[in-house]
Amino acid sequence: MFDPRLLRAFTAIVDAGSFTLAAERLNMTQSTISQQLARLEEAAGSTLIDRAARPVEPTTAGERLLGYARRILALQQEATSALGDPAGTGSIRIGVPEDIVSAAMAKVFGDFAQRHRTIRLDVTAGLSRDLTRRYRADEFDIVIVKEPQAAPDCRATFPEAMAWFESVSARGKWPNPIPLVAFPPGGLYREAMFERVEREQLRWYVAFTGSNLHNVLVAVEAGLGLSLLPKSATTGYRVRPYAPFGTEPAMAVSIYSWESAGPASELVERMRAVLAVRRTRNG
């Protein structure tokens, strides 16, 4: 199944005879339309455009695909028209860590949806490493992730303060081995926790594994063990910083997007503004 967005980029390049003109007609950058063609060629298993020709023209494989591409796009438009109300017929796929879906971010999504009735926002919350993998596999259009260091193609990045936390009801020193409350294997903070405890020349064991941030915080609150967490996520929970371990290097909260123009770019800028305010508040 070929993504209609990629087919639209392909037919625009053929019709315009130029990547630059096609990008202008679709209101996107030349690099974006080149990336979309590359993804279509990867899916098709063939080179579809002769880039050396002037003007550029379809290869033999491209000519074979072109008729099908136009028919698929025409059928998509026909189906859209047949449905009448176009609300929600397009989509922007968004991946975010669960603690980023705040009231402020939800308001951004709500305001955007009111202004762009034809676009449906498909939001998925999850662990940052999985979100990053899925974004690079083109499963998301926009993603916010937490990572040790931002990649060069991020749209914006902000530091997130990290610290060790324990229950406010904890009394005295923790035993050795130290019980830890962690995310599942592959979770961003898990390996950092183990490394820090071992640097302290202490032994450890995982006393509780939580699949989401709330579960981890509730377990820490209940006194099941220590955990390394974003300072901003602990508000409202009965936890306190664990002074002997103190803080850890800040994580980067980064936003990425394939598109640099149009409604998706507008949404990225509003999401970026929320992250900027979040950083200021949690300093």
C-alpha positions in Angstrom: 0.0 0.0 0.0 1.6 3.3 -1.1 1.1 6.4 1.1 -1.1 8.9 -0.9 1.1 11.7 0.4 4.1 10.2 -1.3 2.2 9.5 -4.5 1.1 13.2 -4.5 4.7 14.3 -4.2 5.8 11.9 -7.0 3.1 13.1 -9.5 3.8 16.7 -8.6 7.5 16.3 -9.5 6.5 14.6 -12.8 4.0 17.3 -13.7 6.3 20.2 -12.8 9.5 18.6 -14.2 11.3 20.1 -11.2 11.7 19.3 -7.5 11.7 23.1 -6.7 8.5 23.8 -8.6 6.7 20.7 -7.2 7.7 21.8 -3.7 6.2 25.3 -4.3 3.0 23.8 -5.6 2.6 21.5 -2.6 3.7 24.3 -0.1 6.6 22.3 1.3 10.4 22.6 1.1 12.5 20.9 -1.6 14.2 18.7 1.0 10.8 17.5 2.2 9.6 16.6 -1.2 12.9 14.8 -1.9 12.5 12.8 1.3 9.0 11.8 0.3 10.1 10.7 -3.1 13.0 8.7 -1.5 10.5 6.9 0.8 8.2 6.1 -2.1 11.2 4.7 -4.1 12.2 2.6 -1.1 8.7 1.2 -0.9 8.5 0.6 -4.6 12.0 -0.9 -4.8 12.9 1.1 -7.8 14.2 4.5 -8.9 11.1 6.5 -10.1 12.6 9.8 -11.2 15.6 10.4 -13.5 17.2 13.2 -11.5 19.9 13.8 -14.2 17.4 14.8 -16.9 16.4 18.4 -17.5 13.6 18.7 -16.9 13.4 15.7 -14.6 11.3 12.9 -15.9 10.0 9.5 -14.7 12.1 6.4 -15.3 10.6 3.3 -16.9 9.4 2.1 -13.4 8.1 5.6 -12.7 6.1 5.6 -15.9 4.5 2.3 -14.9 3.6 3.7 -11.5 2.4 7.1 -12.7 -0.9 5.9 -14.0 -1.7 3.9 -10.9 -0.7 6.9 -8.7 -3.1 9.2 -10.5 -5.9 6.7 -10.2 -5.2 6.2 -6.5 -5.2 9.9 -5.9 -8.3 10.4 -8.0 -10.1 7.7 -6.1 -9.0 9.2 -2.8 -10.4 12.6 -3.9 -13.6 10.9 -5.1 -14.0 9.1 -1.8 -13.5 12.3 0.1 -16.1 14.1 -2.0 -18.5 11.3 -1.6 -18.3 11.5 2.1 -19.5 15.1 2.0 -18.2 16.7 5.1 -14.4 16.6 4.9 -13.9 16.9 8.6 -11.2 14.6 9.8 -10.3 13.2 6.4 -6.6 14.2 6.7 -4.4 13.3 9.7 -1.3 14.4 11.5 0.3 11.6 13.5 1.9 12.7 16.7 4.0 10.8 19.3 4.6 12.2 22.8 5.8 11.0 26.2 2.7 10.8 28.4 3.8 13.6 30.8 4.0 16.0 27.9 0.3 15.7 27.3 -0.5 18.5 29.7 -3.6 20.7 29.9 -1.6 23.3 27.9 -0.7 20.9 25.2 -4.2 19.5 25.0 -5.4 23.1 24.5 -3.0 23.5 21.6 -4.5 20.3 20.0 -8.0 21.6 20.6 -7.4 25.0 19.1 -5.7 23.5 16.1 -8.6 21.1 15.5 -11.1 23.9 15.6 -9.2 25.9 13.0 -8.5 22.8 10.8 -11.6 20.7 10.7 -10.3 18.6 7.8 -7.3 17.4 9.9 -7.6 14.6 12.5 -4.9 14.5 15.2 -3.8 11.0 16.0 -1.9 11.2 19.2 0.1 8.3 20.7 1.7 8.4 24.1 4.7 6.1 24.8 8.3 5.7 25.8 10.7 8.0 24.1 13.0 5.4 22.6 10.1 3.6 21.0 8.6 7.0 19.8 12.0 7.9 18.2 12.2 4.5 16.4 8.7 4.9 15.1 9.3 8.5 13.9 12.4 7.4 12.0 10.3 4.7 10.4 7.8 7.4 9.2 5.0 6.2 11.6 4.7 9.7 13.0 4.6 13.2 11.4 5.5 15.0 14.6 7.2 13.6 17.7 8.4 14.9 21.0 11.0 12.7 22.7 13.3 12.8 25.7 16.9 11.9 24.9 20.4 12.3 26.2 21.2 14.7 23.3 19.1 16.2 20.5 19.8 15.1 16.9 20.7 17.8 14.4 17.3 17.7 12.6 15.3 18.6 15.7 13.0 21.6 15.4 13.7 22.7 19.0 15.1 21.2 22.2 14.9 22.1 25.9 16.7 20.8 28.9 14.7 18.8 31.5 16.1 18.7 35.0 16.4 15.2 36.5 16.8 14.0 40.1 16.4 11.0 42.4 13.3 10.7 44.4 12.0 8.7 47.4 8.7 8.7 49.3 8.1 11.5 51.8 7.4 8.8 54.4 10.8 7.2 53.9 12.8 7.0 57.1 16.6 6.6 57.5 19.0 5.1 55.0 18.0 2.7 52.3 19.3 -0.9 52.6 22.1 -2.3 50.4 21.1 -3.7 47.9 18.9 -0.6 47.1 15.4 -1.3 45.8 14.7 0.6 42.6 11.4 1.6 40.9 12.0 1.5 37.1 10.4 1.6 33.7 10.5 -1.6 31.6 13.7 -2.6 29.8 14.4 0.0 27.1 13.0 2.8 29.2 15.2 5.9 29.0 16.1 6.3 32.6 16.5 2.6 33.5 20.2 2.2 32.5 21.1 5.6 33.9 19.7 4.4 37.3 21.8 1.3 37.3 25.0 3.0 36.3 24.6 5.7 39.0 24.0 3.2 41.8 27.0 1.1 40.7 29.2 4.3 40.6 28.2 4.7 44.2 29.6 1.2 44.7 26.2 -0.1 45.9 24.2 -3.1 44.9 20.7 -2.8 43.6 17.6 -4.8 42.5 14.4 -3.8 40.7 11.6 -3.9 43.2 8.9 -2.6 40.9 8.5 -2.0 37.2 5.9 0.4 35.9 4.7 0.7 32.3 4.0 4.5 32.6 5.1 7.5 34.6 2.1 7.5 36.9 2.6 3.9 38.0 6.3 4.6 38.7 5.5 7.7 40.7 2.8 5.9 42.7 5.2 3.1 43.5 7.8 5.6 44.7 5.2 7.4 46.7 4.3 4.1 48.4 7.9 3.6 49.5 8.7 0.6 47.2 12.1 2.2 46.2 14.1 5.0 44.7 13.7 6.2 41.1 15.3 8.7 38.7 12.7 11.0 37.4 12.1 14.4 35.7 11.6 17.0 38.4 8.6 18.5 36.5 6.7 15.2 36.7 6.7 14.9 40.5 4.3 17.8 41.2 1.3 16.5 43.2 2.9 13.3 44.3 4.1 12.6 47.9 7.8 12.2 46.9 10.9 14.2 47.7 14.4 14.4 46.3 16.8 11.8 47.6 19.6 14.0 48.8 22.5 11.5 48.8 22.2 11.0 45.1 21.2 14.6 44.2 20.7 15.5 40.6 21.7 13.9 37.3 22.6 15.5 33.9 19.6 17.1 32.3 17.7 15.2 29.5 16.9 16.9 26.3 13.2 17.3 25.4 13.2 17.6 21.6 10.5 18.1 19.0 10.9 16.7 15.4 8.7 17.1 12.3 9.0 15.9 8.7 7.1 19.0 7.4 8.5 22.5 7.6 5.4 24.3 6.1 1.7 24.2 6.2 -0.6 23.2 9.0 1.8 20.7 10.5 4.5 23.3 10.8 2.0 25.7 12.5 1.2 22.9 15.0 4.9 22.3 15.7 5.4 26.0 16.6 2.5 26.0 19.0 3.8 22.7 20.6 7.3 24.2 20.8 5.9 27.3 22.7 4.3 24.9 25.3 7.6 23.2 25.8 9.3 26.6 26.2 6.9 27.7 28.9 7.2 24.2 30.6 10.9 24.7 30.8 10.6 28.1 32.3 8.2 26.9 35.0 10.2 23.9 35.9 13.6 25.7 35.6 
